[in-house]
Amino acid sequence: MNIRKGLYIQWNKEIFKIIDFLHVKPGKGYAFIRTKLKNLVTGHVLENNFSSKHKLKKVEIEYHYYKYLYKERNIFYFMDDSTYDQIQIEKKSIRNTNIEFLKEGVKIPIFFHVKSEKEKIFLFFKIPSTVILEVKQTEYVKKGDTINNTNKLIILETGTRLLAPSFLKIGDFVKINTENRSYIERIKK
């Protein structure tokens, strides 16, 4: 198989994308390929050497944009806007994303491992790194406490609880960093 940047491979029962590679032919010993691999699901990057005789298994990956419809118990429902096909994804198969910030109607890319034309296996989806959500509930703060740099618990429209500045009120829109679960700023709408 021809190794190239951007190729998806299966190795150690996980799927990786080849970010970089270099054919190395030392003066003594066998030639090998030094690679930099990115785990497709977790995002971790690692370096690994493969002998030139090692057979790597190429994997076909595809993604489509789906609109998040709703959640019922532990199942999330999504729809492809162009074909109106719906898919269901169980909560236990969702890894490495803060799904509590997923808002109904948002379009996100969903990645699949294509085994055959009829068999596609869900891998993961990516939610945006920042989202704008409405504050639905807040803790009561005494007058004068907003002067100090204190935080209070807010509940967002997705039901997510988060610490944010005490000046926020019900109905405010806030920008949230979904990767580290933090408040960024209040948004005027």
N, C-alpha and C positions, 0 to 999 in steps of 0.2 A: 504494500500500500504506500502511496506517496504521502508523506507527511507534509502538511502545510499549515500556515497560520489560519485560524478560524475553523479548523476541522474539529468535529465532535467525535470523541472516542469513549468507549466504555472500558473502564479499568477498575479493578477492585470492587466490582458491583456498583460503581457509581459512574456518572456521566461527567466528562470534563471537556472543556474547550481548550485547544492548543493556542496559547497566547504567543509563544515564541519557541523556537527550536534551533539547534545547531548540530550539524554532523561533526563529530570529533574522531580523528584518526590519530591516536597516540603513536609514538615511535615504537613502543612495545605493546603487545596485547591486541585485543580486538577493537574494532571501531564501535562507537556507540553514538546514540542521539541524546543530547541534553535537551530537555524540554521544560517549559514553564506552563503549568496546567492550572486552569481555573475551574473549580467545582461549580457546575451549573446551578445546583440547588442552593448550596450554602454560600457561594461566592468566595470561598477561601482559595488562595493561590498557593501552589506548591511547586517545587522543582523536583524532577525525577529524571534519571538516566535509564534509557532502554538500550539493550544490546541491538546491534544492527540486524540480528536474526529474529528479534522479538516481533511477533505478529500482533498488531493493534487492531481492535475491533471498531470499525467505523460505525457511527450511530447517526440516524437521520432525525433531526429536530425541526419542528415547525411550530409557529405560534400564530394565533389569530386574536383579534381584539373582540372582547365580549363585554356586554353591559351587565353590571351586577343588578339583579332583580330584587332578591330578598333572601332571608335566612329563615328556615323552619327547623326547629330543634338543632341538630348538628349537621344540617345539610345546607350548603349555599347553592343558589340557583343563578345561572348566567345565561345570556342570550346573545347570539351572533346577530347583529343588526342587519346584515346583508342577506342572510339565509333564513333568519328567524328560528334557527336550530337552538334548542336549549340543552344545557348540560348541568349536571349536578355534581358537586364536589363535597365529599365528607370532610368535616373539620379535622379529623385525625390524619388525613393525608396532606393537609396544608402545613408546610414548614417554612421557617425563615421569613415570615412576613407578619406585620402587626395588623391582623385582620379586623381588629376592633375599630380601626379608622376607615373601614370600607363603607362608603355611603351609597345608598341605592341610586342607580342611574349613572354611576361612574363607569367609564370604559377603561378596561385594563387588558394588557397582553397576557394570554394564558399559553404556556408552553407545553408541548406534547412530545413524547418519544414515539416516533412512527415505526412500529414493528412491521406492519404490512399496510396495504391500502385500506383494509377494514379495521385494523387494530391500532388504536392510538392510546397511549397511556399518559395520563395527566402527570406532569412533573411539578410545576409550580406556577404561580402568577406573581406579577410585580404590581404593587400599588405605588402611586406617586410618592416621592420623597417628602412632599409637603401637600397638605390638604387644608381646605377652608371649611370649617364646621360651625354650626350655630350652638351657642350656649343655651341649654334647656333648663338647667337648674344650678344654683350656687348656694354656698353656705352664707348665712347672715353675717355681716361684718359691722361692728359698732362704728358709729361716726367717729372719725379721728384715727381709726386703725389704718385707713387707706394712705395716710401720710407716711407711715413706716413702710419699709420695703418687705411687706409680708405676703405670703401666698395663702390661697384658700382652695378648697376642693370645688371643682366645677364638674358638671355632667354634660357631655356633649350630645348632639342629636343622634349619634350612633349608640348611646348608652355608655360610652367610655368615661371613666372617672380620671381626672387629671388635676395636678396642682398647677395653679396659674395665679397671676397677680390679683390682689384683692379688689382692684377697681373695676373688674369685669362684672357685667350685669346680665340678667336673663335677656336673650334676644340679640346679644352682641355676636359678631362673627369673629372667629379667631383662626389664625394660621398656625398649623401644628406640624412639627417635624415628626414624621411617622417612624423614622429609623431609630431615634433615641427617645421617642414618646415625650416630647417637650413642647411647651408653648413658645411661639416665636413673636407674634404681634397681634394686635387687634386690627381688624379690617373694617373700613367704612364701606357700607353697601348702599 
